Amino acid sequence: MPSAMHIFSLVLLHLFMTETAMGGKVLVWPMEDSHWINMKFILDELVHRGHDITVLVYSGSTILKQNSSYNFETFEVPGPHQSLPEFLEDMLNLLMYETSYELPNLSAVQAALKFRNLFKDFTDLLKQICDGVLKNEKLLDKLQQSQFDVLLSDPMNICGELIADKLGIPFIYTFRFSFGNTVERLCGQIPAPPSYVPGIPTLYTDKMNFVGRMNNFLLYLCQDFLFYEFGILNWDPYFTEVSGRPTSLCEMMGKAEIWLIRTYWDFEFPRPYLPNFQFVGGLHCRPAKALPEDMEEFAQSSGDHGIVVLTFGSMIKNLTREKANLIASALGQIPQKVLWRYSGETPETLAPNTRLYNWIPQNDLLGHPKTRAFITHGGTNGIYEAIYHGIPMVGIPMFGDQPDNMVHMKAKGAAVVVNFNTMTSQDLVDALNTVINNPTYKESAMKLSRIHHDQPVKPLDTAVFWIEFVMRHKGAKHLRPAAHNLTWYQYHCLDVIAFLLVCILTSVIITYKCCIFSFRKCFKRSLKKSKRE
C-alpha cells in the first residue's frame, strides 16, 4: 500500500503536469472580415487545447463581438479617423466601381496614381490604429505584465511586429499573400525565381513563354519599386521612431518565426520554400452539417438537377442593379435550383429557381450531395471549401488576389472564369453548363479534394503545432535562413561576381600587356638583326 508521502508526491506531480498542459498565453493582432474568419478557427483550437487568448482590437472594429473563449483588450484610436471596416468597405466599393467604369478609360499613369493615393490613405489609417497601442503606456504596461508567450499576427494589419518587439516576444504570421507576393520574397526571403513563380496579378501560371517571363520579371521590378515607396518611404521612419533604433518594415517583418500560409499544393504551383514557411490551406474546412430545414427542403426539391451555390464573400454585400439583374437572369436559365447569398435590392429578373439569403452555411451547402457547382468571387476561404468537398467552380473575380486565385483553379481544370466587367447573361449560363455537364471539371475538383485530404497532418493541427512549437522553444531561430543577415548584393552574390569580373579583367589586361611587351621585345630584336645584316 503506497505511503501518504508517495500519494502526496503523485498529487503534486499531477498538478504540475496539469498546469503545464494548460498551455500558454497568446496575444493576437488580427485583421477584419475574411482574414478574421480564417484566424478564428486557429484561435478556437488553441482555446480547446487550453491556451489563453487575448485579442487586441480597437473600439471601431467589427471583430469586437464578445466571445467567452477570448479576452478582448480594447483600445481607442487617437485623433479623427475612419474605422478600418468602413475604410475597407469604401475601398472595396471604389475598386469595384473604378475597375468597371473608370480604370478602362484611364492611362496606366493615372490608374497608378489613383491606387497610390488609396494605399497612402490605408497607410495613414493603419498608423493611427498602431498609435492607439504604441502610444498607450498604460495598455503596454498591462500587456507587458501579462507575460505573453507569442503574438499571432496578420501582416495585412501592419503593427503586430512592433508590438511583439515592444513586449520582447516572438511572433507568427498567418495570411494568404500580402502586397502581391512581395513581402514573402523581400522580407521573408522565400526564393521566387521569376522564370516560373508568377507574380500577382500577372494572371500567369508556372508555365510561361519568353514574353510571359519578361512581363513577370518586369512586374517583380515594379513591385519592388512600389514596396520601396510603401515600405521604406512610408513605414521605415515610423518603425525607427517607435523602436528607438535604426530599423525598417522589412527587417521587422523578416523576424517572424513562422509564416503560416493559407494555401497548400492542391492550390499552389510547385515552387521552392523555406522551413519556417508552413502551408495550412483549408484549415477552416469541416465535414458538412445538416442544413436548416427550409434550405434542405429547397435543395431536395431540385431533383436530379441539383443545386448551385452563389456567394461573393463577406465583404461584397451589394451589386449594381444592372449586374444583379444580369446574374439573376442567367440563373433563371439553368435547370438547377440556386441559393444566392445577397443582401442587396431584390433583382427584377429573379427567377423562381433562385432564392436570396442574407447568410448561408457555405461549407455545409458545398458539402451537400445535391450541390453541382459553386459560383464564387475567388476568395481563398471559399475556394478551399470547394476543394475540400470536390465542387467545380465558376469564378467571377473582382479585385485583389481573386483573379490570381481563379487562374490557379482554371489551370488545374476545376473552374471556368468569367470576366465580371464584360460578362453577359449568356456567358454565365455557358460557364455554368460547362462545369456542371462536362465531367472533367468534377473529376478535376475531386482530384484536388483527394490531394487536400491526403496529408499526414491536418492543416489546422499543423498551424497549432507550429504556434505551440514557438511557445515551447521561445522562437524558431534554427529555421531562419542566413539570407536575413545578407545585403541584397550579397544575397545575389553580386560582390562575388564583381570580384571575379575584376580578376578576369585584371588577368586579361596582364596577359595583354605581357603579349604586347613580348611582341615589342621580339620586334626590336628582329629589327636590330635586320639592321646588322
LUMSE-999771 format. One record per residue (C-alpha): residue number from 1; x negated, y negated, z. Coordinates in steps of 0.1 Angstrom, whole numbers. Last residue first. Layout:
<rs>
- NUM | X | Y | Z;
...
</rs>
This chain:
<rs>
- 533 | -725 | -423 | -919;
- 532 | -731 | -443 | -888;
- 531 | -699 | -463 | -895;
- 530 | -679 | -431 | -899;
- 529 | -691 | -418 | -865;
- 528 | -683 | -451 | -848;
- 527 | -647 | -450 | -862;
- 526 | -642 | -414 | -853;
- 525 | -654 | -421 | -818;
- 524 | -631 | -451 | -816;
- 523 | -601 | -431 | -828;
- 522 | -607 | -403 | -804;
- 521 | -609 | -428 | -775;
- 520 | -578 | -446 | -788;
- 519 | -559 | -414 | -791;
- 518 | -569 | -403 | -756;
- 517 | -557 | -436 | -741;
- 516 | -525 | -435 | -761;
- 515 | -519 | -399 | -750;
- 514 | -527 | -407 | -714;
- 513 | -504 | -437 | -715;
- 512 | -475 | -416 | -730;
- 511 | -480 | -389 | -704;
- 510 | -481 | -415 | -676;
- 509 | -449 | -431 | -690;
- 508 | -432 | -398 | -694;
- 507 | -442 | -387 | -659;
- 506 | -429 | -420 | -645;
- 505 | -396 | -417 | -663;
- 504 | -392 | -381 | -651;
- 503 | -400 | -392 | -615;
- 502 | -378 | -422 | -618;
- 501 | -350 | -400 | -631;
- 500 | -355 | -375 | -603;
- 499 | -353 | -403 | -577;
- 498 | -322 | -418 | -593;
- 497 | -306 | -383 | -594;
- 496 | -314 | -378 | -557;
- 495 | -300 | -412 | -548;
- 494 | -269 | -405 | -569;
- 493 | -264 | -372 | -550;
- 492 | -226 | -377 | -552;
- 491 | -223 | -376 | -514;
- 490 | -255 | -397 | -510;
- 489 | -240 | -424 | -533;
- 488 | -208 | -424 | -514;
- 487 | -226 | -426 | -480;
- 486 | -229 | -394 | -460;
- 485 | -218 | -386 | -425;
- 484 | -182 | -376 | -435;
- 483 | -197 | -352 | -461;
- 482 | -210 | -332 | -432;
- 481 | -177 | -313 | -432;
- 480 | -156 | -312 | -400;
- 479 | -147 | -276 | -390;
- 478 | -171 | -275 | -361;
- 477 | -156 | -308 | -349;
- 476 | -123 | -291 | -341;
- 475 | -111 | -311 | -311;
- 474 | -108 | -307 | -273;
- 473 | -112 | -269 | -277;
- 472 | -78 | -259 | -262;
- 471 | -59 | -289 | -275;
- 470 | -74 | -286 | -310;
- 469 | -64 | -249 | -311;
- 468 | -29 | -257 | -298;
- 467 | -24 | -280 | -327;
- 466 | -39 | -254 | -350;
- 465 | -16 | -227 | -337;
- 464 | 15 | -249 | -340;
- 463 | 9 | -255 | -377;
- 462 | 2 | -219 | -384;
- 461 | 32 | -207 | -365;
- 460 | 54 | -231 | -385;
- 459 | 39 | -218 | -418;
- 458 | 45 | -181 | -408;
- 457 | 13 | -161 | -405;
- 456 | 0 | -133 | -428;
- 455 | 19 | -149 | -458;
- 454 | 42 | -130 | -482;
- 453 | 73 | -152 | -477;
- 452 | 61 | -180 | -499;
- 451 | 48 | -156 | -527;
- 450 | 82 | -138 | -527;
- 449 | 100 | -171 | -529;
- 448 | 78 | -183 | -558;
- 447 | 87 | -151 | -576;
- 446 | 124 | -156 | -569;
- 445 | 122 | -190 | -584;
- 444 | 105 | -176 | -615;
- 443 | 131 | -149 | -619;
- 442 | 160 | -174 | -615;
- 441 | 144 | -196 | -642;
- 440 | 138 | -166 | -665;
- 439 | 175 | -156 | -662;
- 438 | 186 | -184 | -686;
- 437 | 223 | -190 | -677;
- 436 | 220 | -211 | -645;
- 435 | 187 | -229 | -652;
- 434 | 198 | -237 | -688;
- 433 | 234 | -245 | -681;
- 432 | 224 | -270 | -655;
- 431 | 199 | -287 | -678;
- 430 | 224 | -288 | -707;
- 429 | 251 | -304 | -684;
- 428 | 226 | -330 | -671;
- 427 | 215 | -340 | -706;
- 426 | 252 | -340 | -717;
- 425 | 260 | -366 | -690;
- 424 | 233 | -388 | -703;
- 423 | 198 | -392 | -689;
- 422 | 177 | -423 | -695;
- 421 | 168 | -437 | -661;
- 420 | 170 | -405 | -641;
- 419 | 150 | -385 | -665;
- 418 | 159 | -348 | -663;
- 417 | 136 | -320 | -652;
- 416 | 143 | -283 | -656;
- 415 | 131 | -261 | -628;
- 414 | 116 | -228 | -617;
- 413 | 91 | -221 | -645;
- 412 | 59 | -228 | -625;
- 411 | 51 | -258 | -647;
- 410 | 86 | -272 | -640;
- 409 | 82 | -268 | -603;
- 408 | 49 | -286 | -603;
- 407 | 62 | -313 | -625;
- 406 | 91 | -317 | -601;
- 405 | 67 | -326 | -573;
- 404 | 49 | -351 | -595;
- 403 | 82 | -369 | -603;
- 402 | 91 | -369 | -565;
- 401 | 58 | -382 | -552;
- 400 | 71 | -418 | -550;
- 399 | 102 | -426 | -571;
- 398 | 133 | -413 | -588;
- 397 | 132 | -375 | -596;
- 396 | 162 | -358 | -612;
- 395 | 152 | -322 | -609;
- 394 | 174 | -293 | -619;
- 393 | 164 | -264 | -597;
- 392 | 162 | -226 | -596;
- 391 | 171 | -210 | -562;
- 390 | 148 | -184 | -545;
- 389 | 158 | -190 | -509;
- 388 | 124 | -202 | -496;
- 387 | 117 | -219 | -529;
- 386 | 150 | -239 | -527;
- 385 | 142 | -248 | -491;
- 384 | 108 | -258 | -502;
- 383 | 121 | -281 | -529;
- 382 | 145 | -298 | -504;
- 381 | 117 | -306 | -479;
- 380 | 93 | -318 | -506;
- 379 | 117 | -343 | -522;
- 378 | 124 | -337 | -558;
- 377 | 156 | -357 | -564;
- 376 | 175 | -324 | -563;
- 375 | 202 | -305 | -582;
- 374 | 201 | -269 | -569;
- 373 | 214 | -240 | -589;
- 372 | 233 | -207 | -586;
- 371 | 245 | -206 | -550;
- 370 | 271 | -179 | -543;
- 369 | 248 | -158 | -521;
- 368 | 243 | -187 | -497;
- 367 | 207 | -195 | -488;
- 366 | 208 | -229 | -506;
- 365 | 240 | -237 | -487;
- 364 | 225 | -228 | -454;
- 363 | 194 | -249 | -461;
- 362 | 215 | -279 | -472;
- 361 | 239 | -280 | -443;
- 360 | 258 | -309 | -460;
- 359 | 264 | -345 | -449;
- 358 | 286 | -373 | -461;
- 357 | 304 | -348 | -483;
- 356 | 318 | -350 | -518;
- 355 | 336 | -321 | -535;
- 354 | 334 | -312 | -572;
- 353 | 355 | -287 | -592;
- 352 | 385 | -310 | -592;
- 351 | 365 | -336 | -613;
- 350 | 351 | -370 | -602;
- 349 | 352 | -394 | -631;
- 348 | 362 | -424 | -611;
- 347 | 333 | -418 | -587;
- 346 | 341 | -421 | -550;
- 345 | 322 | -450 | -535;
- 344 | 290 | -440 | -518;
- 343 | 284 | -414 | -492;
- 342 | 272 | -385 | -514;
- 341 | 262 | -350 | -506;
- 340 | 276 | -331 | -535;
- 339 | 291 | -295 | -533;
- 338 | 298 | -283 | -568;
- 337 | 321 | -255 | -580;
- 336 | 307 | -237 | -611;
- 335 | 324 | -238 | -645;
- 334 | 305 | -268 | -658;
- 333 | 320 | -299 | -675;
- 332 | 331 | -317 | -643;
- 331 | 295 | -319 | -631;
- 330 | 286 | -340 | -661;
- 329 | 314 | -365 | -655;
- 328 | 304 | -368 | -618;
- 327 | 268 | -375 | -629;
- 326 | 278 | -402 | -653;
- 325 | 303 | -417 | -629;
- 324 | 277 | -419 | -601;
- 323 | 252 | -435 | -625;
- 322 | 276 | -462 | -637;
- 321 | 289 | -469 | -602;
- 320 | 253 | -475 | -590;
- 319 | 241 | -449 | -566;
- 318 | 243 | -446 | -528;
- 317 | 229 | -427 | -498;
- 316 | 193 | -422 | -511;
- 315 | 172 | -419 | -480;
- 314 | 184 | -386 | -466;
- 313 | 180 | -366 | -498;
- 312 | 194 | -368 | -533;
- 311 | 218 | -339 | -529;
- 310 | 236 | -315 | -552;
- 309 | 244 | -279 | -545;
- 308 | 259 | -258 | -574;
- 307 | 283 | -230 | -567;
- 306 | 292 | -196 | -580;
- 305 | 306 | -186 | -614;
- 304 | 316 | -152 | -602;
- 303 | 345 | -166 | -581;
- 302 | 342 | -203 | -572;
- 301 | 369 | -199 | -545;
- 300 | 343 | -183 | -522;
- 299 | 323 | -216 | -521;
- 298 | 354 | -237 | -512;
- 297 | 364 | -213 | -484;
- 296 | 328 | -213 | -471;
- 295 | 328 | -251 | -472;
- 294 | 361 | -253 | -453;
- 293 | 350 | -228 | -427;
- 292 | 316 | -244 | -419;
- 291 | 288 | -223 | -435;
- 290 | 273 | -193 | -418;
- 289 | 235 | -195 | -412;
- 288 | 208 | -192 | -439;
- 287 | 174 | -179 | -429;
- 286 | 151 | -208 | -420;
- 285 | 129 | -233 | -437;
- 284 | 112 | -261 | -417;
- 283 | 76 | -247 | -420;
- 282 | 81 | -248 | -458;
- 281 | 46 | -260 | -466;
- 280 | 20 | -253 | -439;
- 279 | -13 | -257 | -458;
- 278 | -43 | -262 | -434;
- 277 | -71 | -286 | -442;
- 276 | -98 | -284 | -415;
- 275 | -115 | -256 | -434;
- 274 | -118 | -276 | -466;
- 273 | -100 | -274 | -499;
- 272 | -108 | -265 | -535;
- 271 | -79 | -264 | -560;
- 270 | -52 | -239 | -572;
- 269 | -20 | -258 | -583;
- 268 | 2 | -264 | -554;
- 267 | 38 | -252 | -549;
- 266 | 36 | -214 | -541;
- 265 | 1 | -222 | -530;
- 264 | 14 | -241 | -500;
- 263 | 27 | -276 | -492;
- 262 | 32 | -297 | -461;
- 261 | -5 | -304 | -455;
- 260 | -16 | -302 | -418;
- 259 | -49 | -321 | -417;
- 258 | -69 | -311 | -387;
- 257 | -94 | -329 | -365;
- 256 | -86 | -364 | -380;
- 255 | -118 | -384 | -378;
- 254 | -117 | -392 | -415;
- 253 | -87 | -415 | -408;
- 252 | -110 | -437 | -386;
- 251 | -137 | -439 | -413;
- 250 | -111 | -446 | -440;
- 249 | -95 | -475 | -420;
- 248 | -129 | -490 | -413;
- 247 | -153 | -496 | -385;
- 246 | -175 | -523 | -370;
- 245 | -168 | -523 | -332;
- 244 | -142 | -537 | -309;
- 243 | -116 | -511 | -319;
- 242 | -88 | -536 | -324;
- 241 | -109 | -561 | -343;
- 240 | -127 | -536 | -365;
- 239 | -94 | -518 | -373;
- 238 | -78 | -552 | -382;
- 237 | -108 | -562 | -404;
- 236 | -106 | -528 | -422;
- 235 | -69 | -529 | -428;
- 234 | -61 | -554 | -455;
- 233 | -94 | -559 | -475;
- 232 | -107 | -524 | -470;
- 231 | -76 | -503 | -471;
- 230 | -51 | -519 | -495;
- 229 | -77 | -536 | -517;
- 228 | -102 | -507 | -517;
- 227 | -72 | -483 | -519;
- 226 | -61 | -500 | -551;
- 225 | -97 | -498 | -565;
- 224 | -99 | -461 | -556;
- 223 | -65 | -455 | -572;
- 222 | -76 | -472 | -604;
- 221 | -108 | -451 | -605;
- 220 | -88 | -419 | -599;
- 219 | -64 | -430 | -627;
- 218 | -93 | -434 | -651;
- 217 | -104 | -398 | -644;
- 216 | -68 | -386 | -649;
- 215 | -65 | -405 | -682;
- 214 | -98 | -390 | -694;
- 213 | -88 | -355 | -683;
- 212 | -55 | -359 | -701;
- 211 | -71 | -372 | -732;
- 210 | -95 | -342 | -732;
- 209 | -69 | -316 | -726;
- 208 | -54 | -310 | -692;
- 207 | -45 | -277 | -674;
- 206 | -41 | -285 | -637;
- 205 | -7 | -300 | -645;
- 204 | -2 | -337 | -654;
- 203 | 26 | -360 | -642;
- 202 | -1 | -388 | -638;
- 201 | 15 | -400 | -606;
- 200 | -3 | -387 | -586;
- 199 | -37 | -373 | -596;
- 198 | -42 | -340 | -613;
- 197 | -69 | -317 | -600;
- 196 | -84 | -301 | -631;
- 195 | -111 | -323 | -646;
- 194 | -105 | -350 | -619;
- 193 | -125 | -328 | -595;
- 192 | -108 | -332 | -561;
- 191 | -130 | -321 | -532;
- 190 | -115 | -329 | -498;
- 189 | -135 | -357 | -481;
- 188 | -106 | -365 | -457;
- 187 | -111 | -402 | -462;
- 186 | -118 | -405 | -500;
- 185 | -100 | -374 | -513;
- 184 | -73 | -369 | -486;
- 183 | -66 | -407 | -486;
- 182 | -65 | -409 | -524;
- 181 | -39 | -382 | -531;
- 180 | -15 | -409 | -544;
- 179 | -13 | -432 | -514;
- 178 | -5 | -404 | -490;
- 177 | 4 | -368 | -496;
- 176 | 25 | -341 | -478;
- 175 | 20 | -350 | -442;
- 174 | 9 | -339 | -407;
- 173 | -23 | -354 | -393;
- 172 | -40 | -344 | -361;
- 171 | -56 | -365 | -334;
- 170 | -83 | -360 | -307;
- 169 | -81 | -381 | -275;
- 168 | -100 | -411 | -263;
- 167 | -69 | -432 | -255;
- 166 | -80 | -462 | -275;
- 165 | -92 | -439 | -304;
- 164 | -59 | -420 | -304;
- 163 | -40 | -453 | -306;
- 162 | -63 | -465 | -334;
- 161 | -58 | -433 | -355;
- 160 | -20 | -434 | -349;
- 159 | -20 | -468 | -364;
- 158 | -9 | -463 | -400;
- 157 | 27 | -449 | -405;
- 156 | 21 | -429 | -437;
- 155 | -6 | -412 | -417;
- 154 | 20 | -392 | -397;
- 153 | 4 | -385 | -364;
- 152 | 2 | -358 | -337;
- 151 | -19 | -370 | -308;
- 150 | -38 | -346 | -286;
- 149 | -44 | -337 | -249;
- 148 | -26 | -366 | -233;
- 147 | -38 | -379 | -200;
- 146 | -6 | -396 | -188;
- 145 | -28 | -423 | -171;
- 144 | -39 | -435 | -205;
- 143 | -4 | -437 | -218;
- 142 | 7 | -458 | -188;
- 141 | -24 | -481 | -192;
- 140 | -16 | -485 | -229;
- 139 | 20 | -494 | -221;
- 138 | 10 | -521 | -196;
- 137 | -17 | -534 | -220;
- 136 | 8 | -540 | -248;
- 135 | -14 | -554 | -275;
- 134 | -21 | -520 | -290;
- 133 | 15 | -508 | -289;
- 132 | 36 | -535 | -303;
- 131 | 6 | -547 | -323;
- 130 | 9 | -515 | -344;
- 129 | 45 | -523 | -352;
- 128 | 34 | -558 | -364;
- 127 | 6 | -542 | -384;
- 126 | 30 | -518 | -401;
- 125 | 52 | -547 | -411;
- 124 | 23 | -566 | -426;
- 123 | 12 | -535 | -445;
- 122 | 47 | -530 | -460;
- 121 | 48 | -566 | -471;
- 120 | 15 | -563 | -488;
- 119 | 25 | -530 | -504;
- 118 | 55 | -547 | -520;
- 117 | 34 | -576 | -532;
- 116 | 11 | -551 | -549;
- 115 | 41 | -533 | -564;
- 114 | 52 | -565 | -580;
- 113 | 17 | -574 | -591;
- 112 | 13 | -540 | -608;
- 111 | 45 | -544 | -627;
- 110 | 35 | -579 | -640;
- 109 | 1 | -565 | -650;
- 108 | 16 | -535 | -668;
- 107 | 39 | -558 | -687;
- 106 | 76 | -559 | -677;
- 105 | 107 | -549 | -696;
- 104 | 106 | -512 | -686;
- 103 | 100 | -524 | -650;
- 102 | 132 | -544 | -646;
- 101 | 162 | -521 | -652;
- 100 | 158 | -485 | -640;
- 99 | 125 | -486 | -622;
- 98 | 133 | -521 | -609;
- 97 | 166 | -510 | -594;
- 96 | 153 | -477 | -579;
- 95 | 122 | -494 | -565;
- 94 | 142 | -523 | -551;
- 93 | 167 | -500 | -535;
- 92 | 139 | -479 | -520;
- 91 | 121 | -509 | -507;
- 90 | 153 | -522 | -491;
- 89 | 159 | -488 | -475;
- 88 | 123 | -486 | -463;
- 87 | 125 | -522 | -449;
- 86 | 157 | -514 | -430;
- 85 | 141 | -482 | -416;
- 84 | 110 | -501 | -406;
- 83 | 129 | -529 | -388;
- 82 | 124 | -564 | -402;
- 81 | 102 | -587 | -382;
- 80 | 101 | -618 | -361;
- 79 | 74 | -616 | -335;
- 78 | 64 | -588 | -312;
- 77 | 76 | -553 | -317;
- 76 | 92 | -538 | -286;
- 75 | 82 | -504 | -272;
- 74 | 100 | -471 | -265;
- 73 | 83 | -441 | -250;
- 72 | 107 | -412 | -258;
- 71 | 102 | -380 | -238;
- 70 | 113 | -350 | -257;
- 69 | 135 | -319 | -251;
- 68 | 164 | -339 | -237;
- 67 | 168 | -356 | -270;
- 66 | 178 | -393 | -271;
- 65 | 182 | -405 | -307;
- 64 | 154 | -431 | -312;
- 63 | 143 | -418 | -345;
- 62 | 163 | -446 | -362;
- 61 | 136 | -470 | -350;
- 60 | 143 | -506 | -341;
- 59 | 131 | -503 | -305;
- 58 | 97 | -490 | -314;
- 57 | 89 | -453 | -311;
- 56 | 61 | -433 | -294;
- 55 | 73 | -397 | -289;
- 54 | 61 | -378 | -258;
- 53 | 62 | -340 | -259;
- 52 | 53 | -317 | -230;
- 51 | 43 | -283 | -242;
- 50 | 60 | -251 | -230;
- 49 | 61 | -229 | -261;
- 48 | 97 | -240 | -270;
- 47 | 86 | -276 | -267;
- 46 | 59 | -269 | -293;
- 45 | 85 | -253 | -315;
- 44 | 108 | -283 | -313;
- 43 | 78 | -306 | -320;
- 42 | 69 | -287 | -352;
- 41 | 105 | -287 | -364;
- 40 | 107 | -325 | -356;
- 39 | 78 | -332 | -380;
- 38 | 98 | -322 | -410;
- 37 | 128 | -343 | -401;
- 36 | 105 | -372 | -391;
- 35 | 89 | -373 | -426;
- 34 | 124 | -370 | -441;
- 33 | 135 | -403 | -425;
- 32 | 110 | -423 | -404;
- 31 | 74 | -418 | -395;
- 30 | 60 | -405 | -362;
- 29 | 32 | -412 | -337;
- 28 | 35 | -383 | -313;
- 27 | 17 | -377 | -280;
- 26 | 13 | -341 | -269;
- 25 | 7 | -330 | -234;
- 24 | -5 | -295 | -226;
- 23 | 8 | -260 | -222;
- 22 | 30 | -241 | -197;
- 21 | 6 | -212 | -201;
- 20 | -19 | -228 | -178;
- 19 | 7 | -233 | -151;
- 18 | 19 | -197 | -154;
- 17 | -17 | -184 | -153;
- 16 | -24 | -203 | -120;
- 15 | 10 | -193 | -105;
- 14 | 3 | -156 | -114;
- 13 | -32 | -158 | -99;
- 12 | -18 | -174 | -67;
- 11 | 8 | -146 | -65;
- 10 | -18 | -119 | -71;
- 9 | -41 | -134 | -44;
- 8 | -12 | -134 | -19;
- 7 | -4 | -98 | -27;
- 6 | -40 | -88 | -21;
- 5 | -41 | -108 | 12;
- 4 | -9 | -91 | 23;
- 3 | -25 | -57 | 18;
- 2 | -15 | -34 | -10;
- 1 | 0 | 0 | 0;
</rs>
